[in-house]
Amino acid sequence: MSIRPSELNPYFSDVTSLSGVGPRVKESLGRAMGTRVKDLLLTPPSSLIDRSNRPKISEARQGEICTFKIIVGRHTPSSNRARPYKIKAYDETGEMLLTFFQARADYLNRILPEGSTRIISGKVEVFNAELQMTHPDYVVTPENSDDLPLYETQYPLTAGLSQKVARKAVLNALKTAHDLPEWLDTQMLVAQEWPSFTTALLHLHAPTHPFDIIANAPSRQRLAYDELLAKQLAMALVRENTRRDQGRSYESKGQYVQDVLNGAPFKPTGAQSRAFAEIAEDMRSPFRMARLLQGDVGAGKTFVAALTCAHVCESGAQVALMAPTEILARQHADTLKVLLEPAGLTVEAITGRDKGKPRAALQSGLEDGYIDVVVGTHALFQDSVNFHNLGLVIIDEQHRFGVHDRLKLTQKGNKPDLLVMTATPIPRTLALTAYGDLDVSKLDEKPAGRQEIQTRILPLARLDNVIDGIGRAIEAGNQVYWVCPLVEDSELVDLTSVEDRHRQLTAVFGEGVGLIHGRLPAQEKEAISKAFKAGAYKILVATTVIEVGVDAPDATVIVIEHAERFGLAQLHQLRGRVGRSDKASTCLLLYKGPLSVNGKARLEIMRSSQDGFLIAEKDWELRGSGDLLGAQQSGLPSYKLADLDKHKALLETAVQDARLLAQTDPALETPRGKAARILLYLFEQDFGIELMKAG
């Protein structure tokens, strides 16, 4: 374990070291921002109260936050605690009323003695035609006017934490922040007119103008760049380490690959051939491969994976393919068995379901080298699973695993190569933030013979027509997917649940209607998927559980209810469940009106384009990174200071900057490199340093 630089000790100290922060406040701060000084400093204000408006009383307007210099007039206490205590206040232009509920007279006489001059700040209201301010936010003497901030930053709160306490803690944290060695390139600092790190923190938390806290203010840009650079530098070090890491060269005559090609029922597309050529070149080199294969829906990434398996296995090594769910793992195993059979390779699946003797047999088969290709969930990488000679790790649907997981997975075996696959086309910005450590191959062609999927947009009011159309499709011998957003009916949300729709469609079409959703046990989901593929059901009513995994070539129609509730990338993924044969296919997007302008534009993109990469970029533009970086994308990094929608250009620069630094100074030994180490520790990306040391 490497030791954190001592310069950072004040930043990593506990918040209880700050004045006014005890165990109870620490607990609240922990829920809202964090329990270390740096957590407070690296949490930007969520908004700002502007107290710079200083009118005379006669100029004040209702609803505004105003700061007045007033003379305190007569106090009118109330004998009834339910009624307010009132104090007259005036200046040379007029008068107003200060009102306090359940306030103590001695306290008010002390802070607002009659005849004194005070500066007060708060929201102005009109009540019974009289100007008034209820419970002013600030009451200070003219001598202490500096205690009243012109611009008051607001922070995320939680139960038991007030703005006053949160802000005081942040300002006290700011007092402990001291200068650190400059990790940014000097020319860049000058060109961008950015302040130093600590000055940027000061502008962020103690702004002198509302502009200081917005996304494109120089101080906020500087801090956002620091955060982006830290994450990109860690990934660039991983990338360099992988590239320099002496791996194994997988040379083969290509006989197994040729056997797979000869046995396949189709010719590979140009994109598949290109992608495999890039992968094979990586694998022949003496360095470790770390590559992302991203394919559009139905572009045939599993076939590229099969060719890669054949190449590795001919060199005498084994392959482990990891999928996010049991159903997908077993499906991959079935597909690869068929594709790799001509090369005489053994493919098996290992999931959590395998117990006892069958599990032991699979594990000894792996250890002894009888199994060439093993497919499973993350259970594959438990300590009890050992390989005879693991040469390649393939991870499917990589967005569920982050860079830490990738590093962990490749620690099995003797420095195996890594191929990551996703069927979700990723916007460039997202690819850089999540996969900066990987080289990228794209599958952007559909296999020959696949027809365009006709996409139509219909209001839910036309449901009866849709059901009639489904009947005609079934009579013609086709199968149908019907996707709903919820599992059960909810009184709170007016969306059709799968169970309700399943009942309705069963009433119309009889027993040939299946039901699948995420709450079913894995074995039941697998049995239903297989039954649908075999034609036992004509209609499969489902949640988005079918987004990856369920594969039925005879399904030619997909109906997606409440399409306006889904992201474009997800709609495109769901639409890709049909159109997997040479039959004409249709996707019906049902929406509940009225649609917003944005909602209409999004569905229109789906109707007009089948290009997943274009759709992903449009989705990014319309929805922003917040939605795309939601819970589903759990492997993706989260940012506090950087906003990927607003700081996209900074990200591009950070990627280039980080890669150049990692290439020219891989041990981070130059003065800038040593400062960059501090940056990595500050943003807790020091796994980059750990890896560098280990390498």
N, C-alpha and C positions, 0 to 999 in steps of 0.2 A: 504493500500500500504506500503510495507516495505521499509526501508531507505537503500540506497546503502552505503557500508562501506566507511568512509572518505579516507582511503588509496587509493581508486580508483579515487578520484576527479581529479588528474592530467591526468589520462588516459582518462577520459570522458570529459575533457575540450575541448572547440572549437578550431579548427585548426587556427583561427585568433589570438590565444594567441601565436602562433609561429612567430618568426622573418621572415619577408618577405612574410607573407600570409595575403593578404587583401581580401575584399569581392569577387573580380573577381577570384582570385586564389582559394579561398574557393569553389566557384561554380564549377570550373573545377576539383578540387580534389574530390569534392562530387560525381561527375559523375564517376570518375575513381576508387576511393578507399573509400571515406567516408569523413565526415566533423568533426570527432572527432579525437583526438590524437591517441586513441587506434586503430581506423580504419586504420591509416597509419602504425602503428607498427605491426598489425596483418595481413597486406597484404605482402606476401613474394615477393621477387624480381622475375620477370619473366625470367630474364637472367642476364648475367654478361659480362662486357667488361674487358678483361685482358690487363692491361697496363704494365705488368711486363717484357715484351720483350724489352730489352734495347741493341740493337746491335750497332755497329759502322755503319756509312753511307755505307761503302763498303759491309757490310754483309746483308743489308736490302733486303727483297724480296717483290715483287709486291703483293698488296692485303692484306698485314699484317698490324695489328695495332702495331706501334712501338713508343718507347719513346727514344729520342736522346738528348744528351748534345751537343749543337752546338755553334759556333761563328757566329754572324750575319754579313753578307757581305753587298754588295752594294744594295741599293734600286733602282728599275727601275719603277717609276710611269708611268701610261698610260694617254695620253691626251684624249683618247676615253673611255668613261665610260663602253662601252660594252666589252672592252678588260681588261685582268687581270693586277693587280698591282703585280710586281714580286720582291722577295727578295732572294738574294743568301745566302746560309747557308753552313757551312763546318765544318769538324773536321779533325783530322790528317790523316784520311784514304780516304777522298773524299769530294765531294760537292753535294748539292741538291738544288732544287728550291722550295720556299714557294710561293704559288699563292693565291691572294685574289681578289674576284669580288666585285665591287661597294663599296670598302673600302675607308675610309678617310685617307689621307696621314698623317695628324697630329696624328691620333690615332695609326697608324702603327709605326710612328717614336717614339712615346712614349713607346709602349710595346716592340718594337724590334729595339732599337737604334743601328746604325752601330758600329761594333767593340765590342759589349757586348756579354756576355755568357748567354745563355738561355737554359731551358729545355722545349722541345716541345713534344707533343704526338698527334698522329692521324694516318689516313690510308695512306700508301705509295702506289703511283702509278707511272707507267712509261709512259711518254708522249714525243713523238719525241725523243726517245732513251735517255731521261733524267729523272732521279729520281725526283719526286716532291711530295709535300704534299699540298693539297688545303684546306684552312681554318683549320689550326690545332685546335683540340678540346681544347688543353691546351697550354698556353705559360706562364711559370713562371720563376722567377729568381732562381738561385741555393739556395739562402737563404730561399726561400719559397717553396722548393721542396716537403714539407709535404702536401701542398695544392693539389698536384696531386695524386689521389688515385691509388694504384697498381691494385686494382680490383674495378671496378665501377659498382655498381648494377643498373639494369634497371627495371622500373616499368610500370604497365599498364597505358596508356595515353588516353586522350580524346581531342577533339578539344579545342585549346587554352591552352593546358598544355604541356610544354617541359620537356624532361628528366632532364634537369638541375634544373628546378624549383621543379619538383616532388622529386628528390633525396635530394635537399636541405631541403625541408619540412620534409622528413622522418628522415634525420640526426638530424635536430633540435628537432623533436619529441623524438628521441632516447636520447637526453640530458635530457629530462624531466622524462624519465622512471626510477623509483626508485625501490629498492627491496621490495618484498611483502612476507608475511609469506609463508613458503614452504608447498604446499598442496600435494606434492608427498611423497610416502612412502620412508623413508631414505634408507632402504635396496635396494629398486629398483633403486634409484638414483646412489648408489655406484656400484651396479651390472651392470647397463647399461652405467656407466661412462658419465652420463649426467650432463651438467652445470646447474646453477640456471636459473630461468625464465629470469631475466634481462640480464645475460651473454649470454643466447641463442639468445635473441633479438639482442644483439650487434654483435654476430658472423653472424647472418642472414643479417643484414643491413650494417655492416662494416666488411666484410669478410677479413681474412688474407690469404685465399687460395680459389681457385675456388670450392674446395670440400665442403666448409662451407654452400653453398646454396642448394646442391643436397638433394634429398629426404631421403637418408640414412645417412646423416651427423648427428652426435650426437645432435647438436643444433636444427636442423630441426625436428629430431625425437622427441625430448623433447617437442617442441611446438605443433607438431601434436598430441602427446599423451595428452597434456593439453586440446586441443580442443575436442578430442574424449572423454576424461574423463568427461569434463563438460557436454556434451550432454548425455552421458550414465548415469551420476550421476543424472541428472534431471529426466531421465526416470526411473531410479531405485527408486528414491524417490516417483514418481507417482505410481510405481508398489507396493512399500511397503505401501504407503498411502492407496491404493485400498485394499491391502490384510488385513491391520489392520482396515480398515474402516468397522464399524459395518453395514453390509447390512441386507438383509432379507433372511431368509431361506425358499426356495420354496419346501415344502414337498408335494408330491401328491401320491395317491394310484397307479398311473400309468395307470388308466383306459383309459384316453384320448389318451395316447401314444399307448396303445394296440389297441384302435379303429382305429388310423391312420395306424398302422402296418397291421391290419386285412383288411383295405380298400385299401391298396396299391397294385398295379398290379404286384409288384415284391418283392423279399426278399432283405433286406438291405445287403450290402457287409460287410465283417469283419471290414474294415476300418471305414465304417459308424457307425457300432455298437460300435466300440471302441471310436470314436470321441464323440458320443452322451453320452456314459457312463462317459467320462471325464467331459463333459459339465454338465450333471445331478449331478455329485458329487460336482462340483463347486457351483451349484445352491442350493444344499441342505445345504451347509456350511453356517454359520452365516456371512461370509465375502463376500464382493462384488466380483463377477466374472469379470475378464478382460482377455478374451481369443481370440486368432486368430485361425480361421479355414481356413487352406489353402488347397485347393483341386486341383488336376490335372484336366485338361479339361475333362468334362463329368463324373467326379467321384461322382456327386450327392450331392453337398453341400446344395442345396435347400431342399432336403429330410431331411437332418440332422436339418436344420433350422425349418422345419415343426414339427419334433419330439420335438424340444426345445420349440416351441410355445405351443404345446399341454401340455407339462410338466408345463410351467409357468401359462397357462390359467386355468388349473385344480386347481391351488393354488389360483385362484381368481384375478390374476393380468393381465395387458394388455401388448402387445408387439408392439413396433414400429420398422419397418424395413425401413432403408433408402438406396436408390439406387442412383447412380450418374446421371441417365437420366430418363426422363419421360417414354420413351418406355420400359426401363428395369423395372421400378417401376410397370407399368401396367401389364407387363408380369409375374412378381413375384406374383402380387395379383391374377392373373388368376390361376397360378400354385398352390398357397397356398390354394385358395378356394376349388379346387378339392381335394387336399391332406387332408385338415382339415375338410371337410364336414362330414366324418364319425363320427367325435367327436362333431359335432353340433356347431362348432365355426364360428363366423361372421368375415369375412375378407373384408376390404374395401381399396380403393386406394385414396390418396389425393395428387394432383399435382397442379402446377400453373394454370392449365386449369380450375380447379373447381372454379366457381365464384357464387356470389349471393346466392339464396335460397339453391341450392344443396350443396354449400360449408358450409352454416350455419347448414344444417341438419347433414352433416358429423361431424362438430365440436361439435354439441350438443350430437351426438351419442357417441363421444369419451369421452366427459365430464361426461355423464350419465353412461358410462360403457357398453352401448349396443354393441359397437364395441370391439371385443376381440383383433384382429390383424389389425394394420393399416400399409399400405405400401405407401411410397411416396419419393419425392426428399427432398432436404434440407429444402423445404417449411414446412416440418413437425415440424421443431424446431423454427418456428417464435413464437413471444410472444402470438399471437392470438390463437395458438393451445394449448389446455389444456387437460390433461388426468384425468380420474377418479382414476386410480391406475396403473401407468406405472411401470412395474416390470423388463422389459428387453428391451434394445436397441440393434438392430442388424444393423450393417453397412456393405453393400455389396460393393465390389470393393474398399477396404479401401485405396489403394495406392493414391486415389485422395484426401484423407483427412489426415492431420498431427495430431500429438499428442495433439496440442492445440484444434483442432476441436473435438477430442475424449472427452476431458475434458468438453468442452462446451455442447456437446450432452447429456452427462450423468447428467447434472445439471437439466434437466427436470424430474419431478416426484420425488419420495422419494427414492433417492439412488438406481437407477435401475442397474441391472447387464449389462455387455457389452459383446457382441459377435461380432467380426469383421470377415468378410468373404472375401476371394479373390480366384478367379479361376486362378490367375496367380501364378504358382509355383515361389517362391522367393529364390534367392541364399542366403546361410546362412549369408554372410556378409551384404547383404541388409536387411535381416530379423532383424539382430541385430541393425542396424542403425535406421531403421524405426519403428520397433515394439518391442523395448527393454522393453517396459512397459507391454507387454502381454505374457501370457502363450500360447504355440502353440500346436494345434492338426493338424495332417496331414491326408488327404484323398489320399492315393496312390494306390487305386485299382479301376478298372473299373467295372461297374455293369455286372452281368453275362449275357451272350448272345451277348455282344458287340464284333464285329469283329475288328481285326487290320485294320487300314487304310493303304492301299497301297500308298506309296509316290514315285512319279517319278519325275526326273529332266530332263527338255527338253529345248533346245534353242528356243528363240522366232521365229527363222527362220522356225520352224516346226509348225507354227500357223495353217496352213491349215489342217494338220493331226489332230491337237487338235480339231478344229471345226467339222471335220468329226466324231471324236470319241464322241463328245458331242451329235451330231445328233443321234448316235446309243444308247446312254444312255437315251435320251428323248423317243425314240421309245420303249425302254424297260420299260417305265413308271416311270423313275426316274427324280429328279429335280437337278438343277445345280446352284452353286454359281460361279460368275466370278468376281474376285477382282482386281481392278486397283488402282495405287497409287495417281492419281490426279483427280480433279473434272472437270476442263476444259483444253482444249489444251493450251499449253504454248510454245511460240517460243523459250524460253530460255532453257527449259528442254525437252529432247527427251524421254518423257514417254507417253504412251497411256492414254488418259483421259477416265473416265467412260462414258462421254457423247458420245465421238467418238466411243468407243467400243459398246455402246448400239445401236447406229445407225447401225453399221456394222452387229451386231448379229440379229437385227430386220430385216435387208434386207435379211438375210439368213433364219431365223426361223419364221418370221411374228410377229404377235401381242403378242405372249406368252412370251415376254422378258420384265421384270420389271427393274426399275432403282431406286436405293436408295443411298443417300449420306448425309453427315452432314449438308449441307446447306438447306435441305428441312425442312419445319415446322414440329414440333413434331407429330401433328395429321396425317399429310401426311405420315410420316415415319411409324407410327403405322399401318395405313391403308394398306400400301404396304406390311409390314411384315405379317400382318394377311392374306392378299390376297395370298401371296406366300405360307404360311403355309397351306392354304385351297386348294392349287393346281391351283389357277387362273393363275399363271405364271409358265412356265417350267424352265426359266433361270432368275436369279436375278443378274444383274450387279451392283456392289457395291464398295464403298471405304471401309476403315477399320471400318466404322460405324457398320458393322455386327460383329465386334470382340467380343462384348458382346451384348446379347439381342435378336438377330434374331434367332429363333429356329424352324426348320422345319425337323421333323424326316424322311420325304421322300427324303430329299436332300442327294445324295450319291456321288456327284462329286463336288470338289472345284478346280477352276483354279486360281492361284495367279500369276499375271503378275509382272515382274521385282522383282522376289522374292529376288534377291541379295540386294535390297534396304531396306528390312525389317529386324528387329532384330529377332533372333531365337525365343525368347519368344512370340513375336507377331505372327510369322508364325505358331507356335504350337497352339496358341490361335485361329487363323483363321482356321487352319486345324480341330480343334475341333468342327467346325460348322457342319461337316459331321460325319458319324459313330455313330449317336445317336439312331440307331435302330439295328435290327439283320441283316440288309442287308449289303453286302460287299460294302465298300466305297473306293474312290480314291482321292488323292490330287496330282494335277499337278503343279509343281513349274517351271514357265517359266522364264528363265534368258536371259539377253542380254550379249553376249560374247564380248570380251574375259573376263573370270572370273579371278580375282586375286587368288593367292594360298589360302589366307585367305577366300575369297568368296566361293571357291570350298569346302574348309574344312567345312564351316558353312552349306552349303546346304547338304553336305554328312551326317552331324550329323542328319539333319532332315529326311533324307532317312533311316538312320539306326536305329533311336530310336523313341519310342512313349512315353518315360518317361519324363514328363514335368520337374521333379526336376533335372534330369541329364542334360536336355537341358538348363535349367536356369543357372546351374553352368558353362556349356561350353560357353554359351553366355557371361557370366561374364568374363571368361578367354580370349575369343577372342575379345570382343568389349571393355572391360574395363568399369569402373564405370561411366565415363563421359557420354557415350551414355545412359546407363541405368538410370542415374539420370537426364535425360533430362526433357523437359517441361511436358511431359505426366505424369511423376511421381511427380506431383507438391507437393504432401504431404511429400516428403522425405527431410531430412535435407541437406543443402549444406555446404560444408567445404571450408575454405580458406587455412588452413595450412596442413590439413591432405589430403592425396591422398589414397583413399580406395584401389586402385590397389597395391600400394607400401607399405602401412601401415596396411595391413590386419592382420598381427600378433599382431600389437599394439592394434587394435580394440578388438581382442579376450581378451587380457589382461585387457583393459579398462573396458570391460563388467564385468569381474570377480571382478576387483578392486572396481568398482562402486557399484555392488550388495552387496559385503561384507561390504563396508562402510555404505551403506543405512540400512543394516540389523543390524550391530553392533552399529551404532551411528545414528539412524533415525532422531534425533533432531539436528544433527551436532553440538554437544556441546564439544567434546574433542578438544585438540589443533589442531589436523589434521582436524577435522570436521569444526572448525571455519575458518581455512585457506581455506577449500574446499568451504565454503560459498562465499569467495572472488572470487574463481575461477568461480563459477556459475554466479556471477554478471558480472565479466569481460567478459565472453563469452555470456552474456545476456540469460542465462538459468535459471533466478531467478524465473520462474514460478514454479520450483521445491520447492523453499523456500516458495513462496506464498501458495502453496498447503499444505506444511508441517504445516504452521501456521494456515491455515483454518481448517486442520484436527485436 
